[in-house]
Amino acid sequence: MISIDNVSKWYGDFQVLTDCTTAVAKGEVVVVCGPSGSGKSTLIKCVNALEPFQKGSIIVDGISVGDPKTDLPKLRSRVGMVFQHFELFPHLSITDNLTIAQVKVLGRQPDEARDKGLKLLDRVGLAAHAAKYPGQLSGGQQQRVAIARALAMDPIAMLFDEPTSALDPEMINEVLDVMTQLAHEGMTMMCVTHEMGFARRVADRVIFMDRGMIIEDCAKDDFFGSPRSERAQQFLSKILQH
């Protein structure tokens, strides 16, 4: 579903990604982890061209992300993205947040888009909040709306960029529960996260990054049981000891 081949990226003279290669199969859940500044968020944003890259190739469902001829808005409509800070439209109601892209990008009729949005809102446990505005919801509720909004576009894959890092500890589980449910339903997912419990429970594979490079790319049990690199061992010893 997602193929990343030899991808490198620079900000001016500073190289943020170096020869990154990996692939995500249909229905696979891959967790991307590593220390701050390791390139995790940059890599995942390259997958739907929110960040351009200078070298290598990324293919999503047969479509080349870096090809100048690729219709990027159309590609992005098929790859759901959930950000750290929700990115909901504050001036629109929750219902309108869920329907606007369906109507404007997919060309759905407003009634059909509304029905789809409300069904997904119910699925993430927020049907009672349809008429509210984002500012009236907690962070965890807003992030669940953001997930519902991404799902409303019928994506072929979902990208999560640290979806719980801006949340209070009590709200993290309500978002992870929705993500876990999606994983069990067979959604193809790439998740940048520090939530190692979620990774252990749900991931098929773990990618560990450091300094813009993929250091480990292996099955979840191998990563948590016996990471090959000393850097991954250090990382795990620091975050798992508590």
C-alpha positions as CSV (number, residue, x, y, z in Angstrom):
1,M,0.0,0.0,0.0
2,I,2.8,2.4,0.9
3,S,6.3,2.0,-0.5
4,I,9.1,4.3,0.7
5,D,12.4,3.9,-1.2
6,N,15.7,5.6,-0.5
7,V,14.0,8.8,0.6
8,S,16.2,11.8,1.6
9,K,15.1,15.3,2.5
10,W,17.0,18.5,3.4
11,Y,16.0,21.8,4.9
12,G,18.6,24.0,3.3
13,D,21.9,22.4,4.2
14,F,20.5,20.3,7.1
15,Q,19.6,16.8,6.1
16,V,16.5,15.6,8.0
17,L,15.9,12.3,6.3
18,T,18.7,10.0,5.0
19,D,18.0,7.1,2.6
20,C,14.8,5.9,4.4
21,T,13.4,2.7,2.9
22,T,10.4,0.7,4.2
23,A,7.0,-0.5,3.1
24,V,3.5,-0.9,4.6
25,A,1.3,-3.7,3.4
26,K,-2.4,-3.4,3.1
27,G,-4.0,-3.9,6.5
28,E,-0.7,-3.6,8.3
29,V,-0.2,-1.3,11.4
30,V,3.3,0.2,11.6
31,V,4.4,2.3,14.6
32,V,7.2,4.8,14.0
33,C,9.1,5.8,17.1
34,G,12.3,7.4,18.2
35,P,13.7,10.4,20.0
36,S,12.5,13.9,19.3
37,G,14.1,15.3,16.2
38,S,14.7,11.9,14.7
39,G,12.6,12.6,11.5
40,K,9.5,10.6,12.4
41,S,6.9,13.3,11.7
42,T,8.8,14.5,8.6
43,L,8.8,11.0,7.1
44,I,5.1,10.5,7.7
45,K,4.3,13.9,6.2
46,C,6.3,13.0,3.1
47,V,3.9,10.1,2.5
48,N,1.0,12.4,1.5
49,A,3.3,15.2,0.3
50,L,2.7,17.6,3.1
51,E,6.5,17.7,3.1
52,P,8.4,17.6,-0.2
53,F,11.4,15.3,-0.4
54,Q,14.5,15.7,-2.7
55,K,15.6,12.2,-3.3
56,G,14.0,8.7,-3.6
57,S,10.4,7.7,-4.2
58,I,7.2,7.1,-2.3
59,I,4.4,5.1,-3.9
60,V,1.0,5.0,-2.4
61,D,-1.4,2.5,-3.9
62,G,0.5,2.6,-7.2
63,I,0.6,6.4,-7.3
64,S,4.0,8.2,-7.1
65,V,3.8,11.0,-4.5
66,G,6.9,12.8,-5.9
67,D,5.7,12.8,-9.5
68,P,4.9,16.5,-10.6
69,K,2.0,15.1,-12.6
70,T,0.3,13.5,-9.5
71,D,-2.9,15.1,-8.4
72,L,-1.9,15.7,-4.8
73,P,-5.3,16.9,-3.4
74,K,-6.9,13.7,-4.8
75,L,-4.1,11.6,-3.3
76,R,-4.5,13.3,0.1
77,S,-8.2,12.7,0.0
78,R,-7.5,9.0,0.0
79,V,-4.8,9.0,2.7
80,G,-6.3,10.1,6.1
81,M,-4.1,12.3,8.3
82,V,-4.5,12.9,12.0
83,F,-2.3,15.6,13.4
84,Q,-0.9,16.4,16.9
85,H,-3.1,19.5,17.3
86,F,-6.4,18.2,15.8
87,E,-6.5,21.0,13.1
88,L,-10.3,21.3,13.2
89,F,-12.0,24.4,11.8
90,P,-12.8,26.4,15.0
91,H,-15.6,28.4,13.3
92,L,-17.5,25.4,12.0
93,S,-19.7,23.1,14.0
94,I,-18.6,19.5,14.5
95,T,-21.0,18.3,11.8
96,D,-19.7,20.9,9.3
97,N,-16.1,19.9,10.1
98,L,-17.1,16.3,9.2
99,T,-18.9,17.2,6.0
100,I,-17.0,20.1,4.3
101,A,-14.3,18.0,2.7
102,Q,-16.7,15.3,1.6
103,V,-18.7,17.9,-0.3
104,K,-15.9,20.1,-1.7
105,V,-13.3,17.4,-2.4
106,L,-15.3,14.2,-3.1
107,G,-18.4,15.9,-4.5
108,R,-20.9,14.2,-2.2
109,Q,-24.3,15.6,-1.8
110,P,-24.6,17.6,1.5
111,D,-27.3,15.2,3.0
112,E,-25.2,12.1,2.1
113,A,-22.1,13.8,3.6
114,R,-24.0,14.7,6.8
115,D,-25.3,11.2,7.2
116,K,-21.8,9.7,6.8
117,G,-20.3,12.2,9.2
118,L,-22.9,11.6,11.9
119,K,-22.5,7.8,11.6
120,L,-18.8,8.2,12.2
121,L,-19.3,10.7,15.0
122,D,-21.4,8.0,16.7
123,R,-18.7,5.4,16.0
124,V,-16.2,7.5,18.0
125,G,-18.7,8.0,20.8
126,L,-19.6,11.6,20.2
127,A,-23.0,11.6,18.6
128,A,-24.4,13.9,21.3
129,H,-21.9,16.7,20.3
130,A,-22.8,17.1,16.7
131,A,-24.0,20.7,17.0
132,K,-21.1,21.9,19.2
133,Y,-18.0,23.8,18.1
134,P,-14.5,22.4,18.6
135,G,-13.7,24.9,21.4
136,Q,-16.6,23.3,23.4
137,L,-15.0,19.9,23.4
138,S,-12.0,18.4,25.3
139,G,-8.8,17.7,23.5
140,G,-9.5,14.0,23.5
141,Q,-13.0,14.6,22.0
142,Q,-11.5,16.9,19.4
143,Q,-9.0,14.3,18.4
144,R,-11.7,11.7,18.0
145,V,-13.6,14.1,15.8
146,A,-10.4,14.6,13.7
147,I,-10.2,10.8,13.3
148,A,-13.9,10.6,12.3
149,R,-13.3,13.5,9.8
150,A,-10.4,11.5,8.2
151,L,-12.5,8.3,8.0
152,A,-15.3,10.2,6.3
153,M,-13.2,10.4,3.2
154,D,-13.1,6.6,2.9
155,P,-9.3,6.5,3.1
156,I,-7.2,3.6,1.8
157,A,-4.7,4.3,4.7
158,M,-4.4,6.4,7.8
159,L,-1.4,8.4,9.0
160,F,-1.2,9.5,12.6
161,D,1.4,12.1,13.7
162,E,1.7,11.9,17.5
163,P,-2.1,12.0,17.9
164,T,-2.0,11.8,21.7
165,S,1.0,14.0,22.6
166,A,-1.0,17.2,23.0
167,L,-3.6,15.5,25.3
168,D,-4.0,15.2,29.1
169,P,-3.1,11.7,30.3
170,E,-6.8,10.9,31.1
171,M,-7.8,11.6,27.5
172,I,-5.1,9.5,25.8
173,N,-6.9,6.2,26.1
174,E,-10.1,7.4,24.5
175,V,-8.1,8.2,21.4
176,L,-6.0,5.1,21.5
177,D,-9.2,3.0,21.9
178,V,-10.5,4.4,18.6
179,M,-7.2,3.7,16.9
180,T,-7.1,0.2,18.3
181,Q,-10.6,-0.5,16.9
182,L,-9.5,0.8,13.5
183,A,-6.5,-1.5,13.5
184,H,-8.6,-4.5,14.4
185,E,-10.9,-3.7,11.5
186,G,-7.9,-3.9,9.1
187,M,-7.2,-0.3,8.3
188,T,-3.7,0.3,6.9
189,M,-2.0,2.6,9.4
190,M,1.3,4.4,10.0
191,C,1.4,5.9,13.5
192,V,4.1,8.2,14.9
193,T,3.7,7.8,18.6
194,H,5.5,7.4,22.0
195,E,2.7,5.2,23.3
196,M,4.6,2.0,23.6
197,G,1.7,0.2,25.2
198,F,-0.3,0.9,22.1
199,A,2.6,-0.3,19.9
200,R,2.8,-3.5,21.8
201,R,-0.9,-4.1,21.6
202,V,-1.6,-3.2,18.0
203,A,1.4,-2.8,15.8
204,D,2.5,-5.5,13.3
205,R,5.9,-3.8,12.9
206,V,7.9,-1.1,14.6
207,I,10.2,1.4,12.8
208,F,12.8,3.0,15.0
209,M,14.4,6.2,13.8
210,D,17.3,8.3,14.9
211,R,18.9,11.3,13.3
212,G,16.8,11.0,10.2
213,M,17.6,7.4,9.6
214,I,15.6,4.2,10.0
215,I,17.7,2.2,12.5
216,E,15.3,-0.7,13.1
217,D,12.4,-2.0,11.0
218,C,11.2,-5.3,12.4
219,A,8.3,-7.2,13.9
220,K,6.9,-5.8,17.1
221,D,8.0,-8.8,19.2
222,D,11.5,-8.6,17.9
223,F,11.7,-4.8,18.6
224,F,10.5,-5.1,22.2
225,G,12.2,-8.4,22.9
226,S,15.6,-8.0,21.4
227,P,16.3,-4.8,19.5
228,R,19.4,-5.2,17.4
229,S,20.9,-1.6,17.7
230,E,22.4,-0.2,20.8
231,R,20.5,3.1,20.1
232,A,17.1,1.3,20.2
233,Q,18.1,-0.5,23.4
234,Q,18.9,2.8,25.1
235,F,15.7,4.3,23.9
236,L,13.6,1.4,25.2
237,S,15.4,1.2,28.5
238,K,14.6,4.9,29.1
239,I,10.9,4.8,28.2
240,L,10.0,1.3,29.5
241,Q,11.7,1.4,32.9
242,H,8.8,3.3,34.5
